[in-house]
Amino acid sequence: MKISAKTEYACIAVLELAIRHSSGEPIRMRELADAHGIPTQFLVQILLQLKGAGLVTSTRGASGGYQLVKSPEQITLGEVMAIVEGESTPQSNVSIETPLVQALLGAWRKADQKLSNSLRSVTFADLVSRADSQIEQMYYI
């Protein structure tokens, strides 16, 4: 599975928003971009896409920024990836659909569905927990 830079940045942004969700304070886009090396113009596009999908909201003004609309327990990795990449179904590049091509497509679609189900089972709360334990291991071992 190949992940685009846009999808990776979107997931990083949502994970950062999830980590700070309990504070109730919005996060400035510039702070988010600088902390993770995300080009600002790229992050603007990503956040607008996530906002359009109803995952994040923005607040204007001096204390403004972005925050999650739903709790991290309600947002899945698969959901964010689908918003950014769109839903995809494996398709054949071969012009004639023979039984061999149909067998391959069936296998690819089954694998794609399993991957999609797996990604939709991972919430951002799960990822926050994983990130916290990795940070603890870095500093306390």
N, C-alpha and C positions, 0 to 999 in steps of 0.2 A: 504494500500500500504506500503510495506516494502522497505526502501532505504538502500542499502549496504553502508558500510563505504567508499569504493572506490568511489562510485557515489557521496556521500556527500562531500568528500574531493575534487573531481573534480569540483563540483559546487562551493564550497568555493574558490578554486583556480581561476576559471574563473571569479567569482564575484570580487575577489581582483584585478585581471588584468583589469576588466571592470572599477572599481573605479579609477584606475590609468591610464586608456587608454589615456585620454586627455593630459597627461604629455609627452607622446611620448617616455618616458624612460623605458627601460626594468627593470624588477624586478628580483632580484637574487632569485634563488630557495631557498637558505638557509633562507633568510629573510621571504619568503612566508611560509616556513615550520615552522619556529619559531613563527611567528605571530599567527598561527592558530593551533599549536600543531599537525601538520601532520608529521608522520615519514618520514624522508628524502628519504629513499629508496622507500617508497610507492609513494611519490610525484614524484620521477624520473619516475617511471612507468606510472603514470597518465599523466604527461606532455608529455612524449613520445607518448602516445596514442592520446592525443589531437593534438600534432604536426603532427602525421601521418594522422589525419583526416583533417588537414588544418585549425585548429582553432587558434593555437598559433605558434609562431616562436621563435627561440632562437638566441641569439647573444653571441659569445664567447668573452673572454677577460676580462680585469679588470672592464670595465663598462658594461659587458654583463648581460644577464638574459633572461627572457621570457616576451613576450607581445602578445596581441591579434592581429591576422591578420585582422579580420573584426571589425567593430565598435560594441559596445554593443547592439545597436539597431538591428543589423543583426543576433545576436546569441540568440537562445531561450533555455530555460531550458530543454525542451523536446529534443532538438538537442544534448545537452551535455549528457543528461541521456542515450539517444540511442547510442551515441558513446561509452560510458563506459560499459553499460549493454548489448547493442545489442537490436535489435527489438525482441519483444516477442509476441506471440499469445497464449491466454489461450487454453490449451489442456486437454482432459479428461484422467484420469488414468484408466478408466474402459475399458475393452477390447471389450465389445459388445456395439456398437452404437445403442441404442434404441431411440425412439422418445423423451423419457424423457431426456436422455443424450444430444441429439441434442438441445432440448429446453434450457437446462442449458448452454451449450456451446454458443448458440446464445446470450443469455443474458450476459454471461461473456465477450464475444467478443465485444458486443455493449458497455458495461461499459468500457472496456479497450480502445476502440476507442475514447470514450468521454474523458477519462482521458488523453490519448495521445494528442488529439486536444487541450485540456485545457493547458497542459504543453507546447505545441508548440506555444501558444498564449502569453506566458510570456517571454519577452525579458530580457536580462541582464541589459539593460538600465532601465527597470521597477524595477528590483531588486535593482539597485544602488539607485534609487529614494526612494524606501521603506527603504533601509538601512540608507540613509541620514536622513529621517524623524524620524526614530527610535532613531538615535544618538542624534538628536536635542532634542527629548523628554527626553532622559536620562539626558542631561546636562542643559537644560533650564527650566525644570519644577520642 
